[in-house]
Amino acid sequence: MKKERKNYIASCEISEVVTVTLGGFAQKIAIEGKKKDLPVVICLHGGPGSPVPFSVGARGLFPEWTDRAVMVYWDQLGCGINNRKIDDSFSIGSFVDMTCDLVGEIKNRFPQNKIYLFGISWGSVLALKTALRIPEKLGGALCYGQFLENNFFSEEVLNAFSSAPKKVQKRVAKIVKTGADCEYKVFDKNLKTLFRYMNKYTNAYFNKHSEPVKIGGIVKGLMSSPDYRFRDFMAVVKNGYRGNQSLWRELVKIHLSEELDNLQIPYRILQGDTDIVTSTALVQRAAEECGNENVTCKTVRDSGHMPSENAMVEVFEALTELIQ
């Protein structure tokens, strides 16, 4: 661990890894903030099962964030430092239960601080459902790449391949037509093929015209983390979600647009303008039509479902504005 990182951790009023019980399972979370009286931001990572960049192994890595908020990093059960097998008994609801328990734990530790949720991709589902369930414990939420509905197997995805080779267009058309109601082996293969094609022929995931997030420094930071062992680092990628067949099916079929009507706290959404994984056009329309003044949606230029370097700057600015 670099000296400056070690010194920063030591300079924080709070910087620790603690064990809490979430959904009936003992799990480790990291809590770090320059000052203890700052607003608290609970990070809900993507995936399911991809705890990057804001993971338990990230203490001391993001001083620009922890100078402004007490950041809570949670490797969701089944990955990173909390790796274990996630079988098909786990549902989206299971992880919402854990998220609500986490909010409760943090509220007990910081009763005077306002608490906010920050969700990316899959984490946006947990943020939305948690905000609906326990609004009285939250000051607001910010999400990037909001999952609402009509994900992956849509006409919009099909149209995105109009310039791709005919062979690819036919394969994508077949995948979209097949949808999610098929044998899991077919579903899993189709989803992986669609991911690969989207990365190659579209800007749906990563926008090729923008600067990507510098992941190398984050990876090195996790490898030198004071809290991660090597197996925790490996479980950032290869983890307990590999055998799960239920979560992705549930995520693809999810319908949450109407839930925006019921949000009682400020709920800010940022969407990459080329994101068709979680359709930006659909999310914008849903945010406008819900008629709920708590809900806003902003489009980030030249960014896909995975935020570009510039998008992360906008996320940081939006979060700073929200918690202030």
N, C-alpha and C positions, 0 to 999 in steps of 0.2 A: 504494500500500500504506500502510495506517495506521501511524502512528509506533509505537503500542503493539505491533502485530504485528511490525514490524521489530525492535523492541527485544527482544521475546520470542525471536525466532529467534536473535538475537545472544547471548542469555543461555544458550542450550542448549549442552551439551557436544558434542552432535552434531545437526546440522541441515543436510542436504545432499541433492542429487540426484546419483545415480551411474548409470552404465551397466553392466548385467550381461547375460550371455548366458543366455537361458531358452528351452529347446526349440530351440536352434539360431539364435535371433533375438536381436539386440542390442536391449535394452529399458531404459528409464529407470525407476528407482524412487526414491522419497523415503524418507529415514531421518531420524527426528527424535525426540529424547528429551532431557529436562532433564539427566539423568545417563546416562553410558554403561553403567553397571553395572545398570540396571533390567532387568526381564524384557522380552523382545521380543515384540511382537504384530504378526503379519503379517495385514493386512486383505485379505479376498477379497470384492470387491464383487459386486453383483447384475447382472442383465442377462439373457442375455449382452450385454456392451458398455455397461454403465451405471455409470461410475466416480464415483458420488456416494454419500455425502459424502466418503469417505476416499480421495481421489485424489492424484496426484503434485502437483497444484496447491494442495494443502491445507496446505502447511507454515505453521506459525504460527497456524492457525485453531482448533486444538483443544488449548489448553494444559492443560485439565483431564485429558485423556487422556495427553498427552506428559509431564505431571508424574509420572505413575505407571508409564509404560512407554515403551520405545523403540518407536515406532510405525513400521511399514513400509507405505508406500502404493504400490500397484502398479496402474497403468492396464493392465488385461490387454490383450494383443496384439490390435489391431484397434480401439482406442478411445483417446480422450484424447491424451496426449502420445505414445502408442505406436500411433497410428492407422495402419492399412494394411488392404488388402482381406483379408477372411477368407472364402476360398472353401470349397467343400464337401469339400476334402481334410482340413480341420480337424475333429476330433471332440472329445468330452468328454475322451477320453484324451490328446489333444494338450495341453489346458490343465492336466490333472493332471500331465503330464510337466513343464510349465513351472513349476507350483507346487512340485513336488518339487525342481526345480533352484533355485528361489528360496530354499527352506528351506536347501538346501545352501550357497548363497552367503552367507546370513545367518549360518549356523552357523560358516562360515569366518571371518567378520568379528567374530563375538561368540562365541567358543568357550566362554566361561565362563557365558554367560547362558542361562537357560531360554527356549525359544521356544514361542509359542502361536499358534494360528490363530483368526481371527475371521471367520466367513463369514455373509453375508446372502443368502437366496434362492438363486440360481444358485451363489453362492460357497459355499453349504453343501455342494453336491455335490463341489466341489473339496476342501473341508476334510475331508469324510468319506473320500474316496478317498485323499487324501494321508496322513491319519492311519492308514489301514490299511496303506499301502505303507511308510512310514518312521516308525513309532512311536518308534524309538530316538532320533530327532532332535527329538522334540516333548515338551513338558510337558503339553499338553492342548489342547482346542479348545472354542470357544463358537460356536453358530450360532443365527441367528434366521430363521424361515421355512424350516425344513428340508425339502428335497425328498427324498422316499423313493419313492413310487409312486402310481399311480392319480390322476395330476394332471390337472386341467381336465375331462376327459371322463368324469365319474363321476356316479353316482346322487345323491351328496351335492350336487353342483353343480346338478343338475336340480331337486332338492327346494328349493333356496334361492330359487327363483323362483316359489314357490307363490302369492305375493301380487302378482306382476307381471301386467300385462295378458295376456290369453289369446294375443294375437298373439306376444308376447315368449316366453311359455312354449312355444308350438309351435316357434318358431325355435330356442330353446335345446335342446329335445328332439331336433330334427333334427340339430343340431350335435353333441350328445353321442352320438347313434346313429351318425353318420358317423365320428366318432373321428379318428385320425391316419393311418389307412391309406387315403389318397385322394390325388388329384392335388394337387401342392403349392399351386397357386393356390387351390383349394378349402380346403385346410387352413389356409393363411395368412389367407384371408378369414374363415373361421370363427373362428379364434383371435382376430383383431382384433374381430370382432363380440362374441365372448364377453367380452373385456376391457371393451368399452364397456358392455355390459349389466351386468356385475358391478359396475362403478363406479357405475352409475346406480341399480340396483335392490337391491344387496346391500352388506354391509359386508366383503366378501371381501378387497378390496385395502386400502381406506382406511375405517376405522371412523368413521362420520359423527357419533358421539356423543363423540368424543375430540378433544383438541387436536392438530392435525397438527404435524409437525416444521417448524420455521421455516426453510424452504428459501431464502428470499430472501437472508438473510445469507450463506449458503453460496455461493450463486450470485455475489453481489458479491465474496466472498472469492476465488473462482476467477478472476473477471475481473481482479482486481488482484493475482493471484499473481505472485511474483517468478520463477516457473518456467514458467508457461504463456504461450504466444503465443496470438493470437486464434484461429488455426486449431485449436490444441489444445483451447481452450474450446468451440469449435463441435463438435469431434469427441467431446465428452461425450455428445451426442445423435445427431447425424448422422455416422455413422462406417462402418467397414469391414464391419460385420455386416449391412448392409441387403440385400446380395445372397445371403447365406448361406441355404441351404435344409435343411441337415442338422442343425444344433445343436438347434433347437427340436423337431424330430421325435424326436431322441434323448432330449432332456430329458423330453418328455411320456411316452415309453415306459419310462423308467428304473425299475428295481426294486432298491431298496437296503435294504429292511427287514431282510432276513436278514444283511446286512453288519454290523448293529449288534452281533451276537453276537461278532464278532471284534475289536472295538475293545480295544486294550490300554492306552489312555491316558484320563484323565478327559475325557468328552465331554458337554458341557452344551448342551441345546436349549431355546430359548425360542420359544413359539408364540403368536401372537395368538389370542384366543378366538373370533374370528369369521372366521378364515382358513380358507377352503375351497379356495384355490388349491393350497396344500400342506396338505392336510386335518389340522387339529389333532387331531381325534378319532383319525385313523389313526396319526399320529405318537405320540400319547400311548399308544395301545394297543401299538404296536410297541416303544416304550421299556420299557413294563411287562412285556411278554411275552418280551423277549429274554433276561431273566435275567442281564444283564451289569451288575454293580455300577458299572462305569465310566460307564454311560449314565444320564442323568437328563433329564427333560422337565418344564418348568414353563410353565403357561399365563399369559399376560399379559392382564389384563382390558381390555376395550374397545379392542382393537387388531386390525387385520387383517394381511394378508400384508406390507404396508408398515408398519413400526413407527410408532406415534403418538409424540408428545412424551414421554408417560409411559412408553411402552415403551422408548424410548431411555435413559431414566433407569434402568430396570430392567436393560437390557443393560449399561450402564456399571457398575452395582453388581455384577452377576453376573460380569463380566469382572474387575473389581477383586478380587473374592473368589477367583476361579479362579487368578489370577496370584500372589496372596499365599500 
